[in-house]
Amino acid sequence: MKTKLTLIALAASTLVAAPAFAEGDYYCDYCDAATASVFDLQIGAFNSVDNNNVTNSASVNNKVLRDASGNIGLNVAAGSNNQQANAAAIADAQFSFGGAAASIVAIQGSGYNNTTDGYWYDYYWYYGTTNTASMNDQALKNVKGNVGVNIAAGDGNQQKNDLATANASNWYGYDYGDHAEASTEAYQVSWGNTTSSWDTSNTASMNDCAMKNASGNIGVNIAAGSGNQQFNGLSLASSH
């Protein structure tokens, strides 16, 4: 496989989970609020991939992460220039006079990428590629909590799971006009990409008892091919 990274291959994530200052409250000189935010940026551009008789495999099998709990991120990728990420921002303010705010902004951009899998040239057949990404058996069975899973087979796929949650509890249950706000924004842009495939196989799968009996906030992205964009986002805010 010959891979050329020409200009841009960028993945950035900014997480904020902290008390925020609230102004103008009659009851206190300073008032805490719970704020949690995730800003995500995934950009893949001007990349070139030429595959000739290549096999890429990535898998999660058996009992990996079985009975796990908590904040869990799992990325499985086979191929070239795939971008995957999991992010969580959590804020909790006790005895707060303020409110709670949770926000997510996710941006995925893919442009002017070229993928060639197998080709005929000068009386010779150059074979394509086989990409296989899978999660099988009892992987993540009985898992609990915030779970993000990305499975990609191919080239130039972008996958993302985000969680932002904020909780504010006011002072002894008094009502000081607390408020809760939650928002999620996702922008996905794809332009000027080309894919030429001959004798190529891309397979992404989740089989058997994988994630059986799972509970909680669960985001799963499964993609096979080129230039796919996938996003799962959950923002939660509570004030009481």
N, C-alpha and C positions, 0 to 999 in steps of 0.2 A: 504494500500500500504506500502510496506517495501522498503526503499531506503538505499543503502549502498554506501557511497562515500569513496572509498578506498585510492586513491592516488592523482589523479590530476583532478582538475576542474578549468581551468584557462581561463580567458578572459582579454586581455590587449589591450589598444589602446593608441597610441601616436600621438598627433596632433601637427604640427608645422606650424605656419603662421606668418612670420615675415620678415622684410627687411634683406637682406643678404649682406655682404661685397663683393665687387668686386675689384680685384686687377689689377694693370697695365693699368689703363685707362689714356690716355693722357690728357683728358679734366678736370680731377678732382682729388683731393687728396683722396677722398673716394667716392664710387659710389654705390648707393642703387640699389638693384634688388628685385623683388617680388618672394618669394619662398613659396610654400605651399605643405606640405607633410603629408600623413597619413600612419602610420605603424600599422597594425592590427594583433593580434594573438589570435586565439580561439583554445583551446585544451581541449578535454574531453577524459579522459583515466582511465581505471581500475575502472569503475563505475558498480554497480550491482543494478538492479531494479526488484523486484518481485511484480506483481500486482495481486490482488485477489478481483474481484467484485468491482472495483473502477470506479468512474465517475469523469472526470476532464473537466471543461468547461470554456472557456474564449471567450468573445465577445465584439465587439464594434458596437453599434447600434444607431438607431435614427439619430440625427443630430450632432453627435460628430465631432468637428473640421470642421464643414461646414463653407465655406467661409473663412477659415483660410489662412494666407499667411506668407511666410518667410521660415526659416529652420525648418522642422518638421520631427520628428522621432517617429514612432509608432510601438510598439512591442506587439504582442498578442500570448500567448503560453499556451497550455494545455498539461500537462504531466509531465515528469521528466527529469532533466538534459539538458534542452534546453538552447542554448546560442544564444542571439540575441543582435545586437548592430547597432547603426547608428552613423556615424562620418562625420564631415565636417571641412575642413581647407581652409580658404580664406585669400589671401594676396593681397594687392593693394599698389603699389608704384607710387606716383605722381611725376612728374618732375625727372624721373629716367634716369640715364645714363647707367644702366644695362639692363638686360633682365628679362624674366619671366620663372619660372620653376614650374611645378606642377607634383607631383608623388604620386602614391598609391602602397603600397605593402601589400597584405592581405594573411594570412596563416591560414588555417583551418585544424586541425588534430583530428582524432577520432580513438582510438585504444583500443582494449581489453575491450570493454564494453559489458555487458550481460544484456539482457532484456527478462523477462519471463512474459507473459500475459496469465494467466489461465493454469491449468494443471490437469491431472488425477493422483491421488495418493492414494493408500491404499483404493480403492473402493469408493473414494469420488471425485466429480468433483469440482474443484476450478475454478470459472469463471474468465474470463479475464477482460479487462477494456474498457471503452468508453472515448475517448478523442475527444473533439470538440472545434475547434477554428474558429471564423468567424468574418467577418466585413460585416455588412448589412445596409439596408435602405439607408439613405443619408449621411452616414459617409464620411467625407472628400470631399463632393460634392463641386465643384467650387474652390477647393484648388489651390493655386498658390505658386511656389517657388521651393525649393529643398525639396523633399518629399521622405522619406524612410519608407516603411511598411514591417514588417515581421509577418507572420501568420504561426504558427506551431502547429500541434496536434500529440502527440506521445512522443517518448523518444529519447534523444540524438541528436536532430536536431541542426544544426548550420546555422545561417542566418546573413547576413551582407550587409549593404549599406554604401558606402563611396563616398565622393566628395572632390576633391582637385582642387581649381581654383586659378590662379595667373594672375594678370594684372599689366603691367608696362607701364607708359606713359612717353616718354622722354621729354627733356627740349625744350619747344616751338616748337615741331615738327621736330627738327633737327635729322638727322640720324646718330647715333653714333654706328651703327652696332648692334643694339638691336636684341635679338633673343628670341624665345619662344620654350619651350620644355615641352611636356606632355607625361607621361608614366603611365601605369597601369600593375601591376603584381599580379597574383592570384595563390596560390598554395593550392590545396585541396588533402588531403591524408586520406584514411580510411583503417584500417587494423585490422584483428583479432577480429571483432565484431560479436556477435551472438544474434539472436532474435528468440524466440519461442512464437508463438501466437496461442491461441485457443479462439474462441468466443470473438474476439477483434474487436473493431471498432474505426478507426481514421478518422476524417473528418476535413479538413481545407478548408475554402471557403470564397469567396468575392462575394456578391450577390447584386441584385436589382440595386439601383442607386449609390452604393458606388463609390466614385472618379469620378462621372460623371462630364464632362466638366473640368477636372483637366488639368493644364498646367505647364510646367517647366521641371526640371530634376526629373523624378519620377522612383523610383526603388521599385518593389514589389516582395516579395518572399512568396510563399505559399507552405507548405509542410505538408504531412500527412504520418505517419509511424515512422520508426526508422532510425537514422543515416543519415539523408539527410543533404547535404551541399549545401548552396546557397549563391551566391555573386553577387552584382551589384556594379560596380565601374565606375566613370566618372572623368577624369582628363582634365582640360582645362587650356590653357596658351595663353596669348595674349600680344604682345608687339607692341607699336605704338608711 
